[in-house]
Amino acid sequence: MLAHRDGTYARGKDSRGDTVAVWEIRFGELSDGDFQVAGTRTGNGRAKLRKEALDRMELVYYDPALLPYARATGVYAHAR
């Protein structure tokens, strides 16, 4: 996600900073079936990781201060 150079982060497209920050790292093995390709009107596709594949991976790093969601749920609510 994009934070500010001083490490602060605020959710929302208009609040994006110019510095890359890592809020989550997961470990696991993925296969082609773990991705969903969504087409666009122009014919370009974008691969999206399926939630089930992400949930199956081990969470090895998490910084709750950088969580890009409105509130912590699921594994994020229990991780520190």
N, C-alpha and C positions, 0 to 999 in steps of 0.2 A: 504494500500500500504506500501511498505518498504522504509523508509527514513534512513538517517544517524543519529547517536546519537545526533548530534548538531541541528537536525531539518531540515537540508538541504535536498533537493530532486532534482534529475535530472532524466528526462524520459529515458527509455531504460533499457533493461534486464541487461546489463553489469554495470549499474549505481546503481543497487539496494543496499540499505543499510541493516542494521540488526535490525532496530527498527520499530515496527508497528506504523503507523500514520493514523489517520482517516481524510479523506478529504471530506466525504459526509455521511450524515445520512438522511434517508427517513423514513416516517411513513405511514403505511397503512396496509390493510389486503390483504393477498395473498391466493390463492386457488391452487389446483393441476394443473388447466388449465393455470396458469401463468408461468409454467415451461416447458421447452423443453428439452427432453433427447436426447443427441447426442451420438450414439454408436461409439465405436472404433473397430479397427480390432481384438483386443483381446477379444471383447465381453463386456468390461467394459463400463458403461454409465456414463455420467456426466450431471447433471441437470443444465440448464442455464436459468436464469430469462429472460422472454420475455421483449423486450423494451417497449411494450405497458403497461405492468404491472408496470414497473419502472416509466414511465411517469405519470401514474395515482396516484402514491404515492406522498405525500406532502414532499417537501424538507425542512427539519428543521435545517440542519447545512451544511455549505459549506465553505471550505478553498481554495480560488482560488490559493494560493501559492503551493498547493499540487495536483492540477489538473493533472491527468495522461495522458491527451490528448494534441495533438499539439496546439490546440486552443479552446477557449471556444465558444460553439455553443448552440443553444436552451436555455434551462432554465439556463445553466451555464453562458451564455453571459449576462444575466440580473440579476443574483444573485450577492450579495456582501457579 
